[in-house]
Amino acid sequence: MTGLDLEFVRGNFPALGRGQVFLDNAGGSQVARQTADRLAEYLFTANVQLGASYAASAQAGAMVQRGREALATLLNAARPEEVVMGATSTQLFDQLARALVQTWAPGDEVIVTNFDHEAHIGPWRKLEAQGIVIREWRLPAGSHDPDLEDLQALLSERTRLVAVTHASNIFGTIMPIRRIADRVHAAGALLSVDGVAFAPHRAVDVQALGADFYGFSVYKTYGPHFAALYGRYAQLLAAGNINHSFFPGDNVPQKMEPGNASYELAYSCIGIVDYLEALARAHGANVAGREAVEAAFRLISAHEETLARRLLDYLSARPDVTIIGSPSADAALRVPTISFTIEGTSSREVVEAVDPTGIGIRFGDFYSRRLIEDLGLADRDGVIRVSAVHYNTVGEIDRLIARLEEIRSMEAAQ
Ligand SMILES: Cc1ncc(COP(=O)(O)O)c(C=O)c1O
């Protein structure tokens, strides 16, 4: 038993009533009702262009600002101007790279990993064309845990930035970002963190983490298709301008938001905080804002550990299964994004045999292509990935396990 009231939780996600089991949440979550309500509210009451002197435009501008404030609350940013908004995390990391390179010189270095999603590798690697030297922090052979000493050996006085994921979207492992930040800062460099696979599961605290930049996707965190990038204020101020050339350099964060972000989607982000506040209140915590975010994610984390344990215990007991990542369900170590392979079958075969049961899981490299290639899994259709979030139930995991057992019996009978 866990303390999470699943009837309450699921009642806030109208899409869950349709019979489909959603276990591909790392690809995109369902939306909390509150985010859709906020979206509709904006469109019906404030759908005008911002920046004009008439009252409706000023009101719309204030609403978009409240959306930015909600994202700052979710990230624990020191001020809302530290939040850059955009369409997707991929685009925001690309924008960040284009803004920062303007302040760097040929021969400056950036460290990327071989275990990040390509969205947080490609934008930095592209800077090679401008003379930036790319170094790669690789996982030790046979290990799922990066070695900080390997990072240390790559840091130099020319290192300008290190780009690393907070949680791997394949392993589900949580990286020791604070310890990484301390080393990166000691070397005089900046740290960019991809929080996309982490943010749906735990409260993000950019200040405690020591991240200079931190991106996440709203559409994987219970809102519609949108994304946010935190940037430490001083670093955004120092970054180049990628907006219109006549924008002043101190126009933070607009100089990083060419063409503006979607206003209605920005406003919808308030709904994520609304939902987390409602969740905290429904469990007896009479708190609001950041405190509610933290209280809600404590509840979420405990339930997710139960889900992860159920599946990992099953997978660990099967001799023909290789878990790609840690077999531990400990919520301090991992999120419930669980990847594995099954001996003698390709990942595609297994997932396609699960599909007809109405359980949505997925196979592939999930754009962590370098990692899947380095693990030697590219020619097996990558991994089978089951990615739960807090609205999933133990019953759903059991349904999946039952189907995996059926597939196993069918294979054995062949
Ligand atoms: C870990 C990780 N980083 C980045 C991304 C890219 O996010 P977006 O779709 O918002 O560009 C994804 C998407 O799957 C992801 O899983």
The ligand as a Tripos MOL2 file, in Angstrom:
@<TRIPOS>MOLECULE
LIG
   16    16     1     0     0
SMALL
NO_CHARGES

@<TRIPOS>ATOM
      1 C1         15.6030   12.9460  -21.9700 C.3       1 LIG1
      2 C2         14.9800   13.7290  -23.0760 C.ar      1 LIG1
      3 N1         15.5230   14.8870  -23.4370 N.ar      1 LIG1
      4 C3         15.0040   15.6520  -24.4130 C.ar      1 LIG1
      5 C4         13.8870   15.2450  -25.1070 C.ar      1 LIG1
      6 C5         13.3340   16.1300  -26.1880 C.3       1 LIG1
      7 O1         12.1920   16.7680  -25.7090 O.3       1 LIG1
      8 P1         11.2540   17.5640  -26.7150 P.3       1 LIG1
      9 O2         10.3520   16.5680  -27.3540 O.co2     1 LIG1
     10 O3         10.4930   18.5380  -25.8370 O.co2     1 LIG1
     11 O4         12.1000   18.2610  -27.6940 O.co2     1 LIG1
     12 C6         13.2900   14.0290  -24.7790 C.ar      1 LIG1
     13 C7         12.1170   13.5520  -25.5350 C.2       1 LIG1
     14 O5         11.7930   12.3980  -25.5670 O.2       1 LIG1
     15 C8         13.8470   13.2550  -23.7310 C.ar      1 LIG1
     16 O6         13.3100   12.0770  -23.3740 O.3       1 LIG1
@<TRIPOS>BOND
     1     1     2 1
     2     2     3 ar
     3     2    15 ar
     4     3     4 ar
     5     4     5 ar
     6     5     6 1
     7     5    12 ar
     8     6     7 1
     9     7     8 1
    10     8     9 2
    11     8    10 1
    12     8    11 1
    13    12    13 1
    14    12    15 ar
    15    13    14 2
    16    15    16 1
@<TRIPOS>SUBSTRUCTURE
     1 LIG1         1 GROUP 0 **** ****
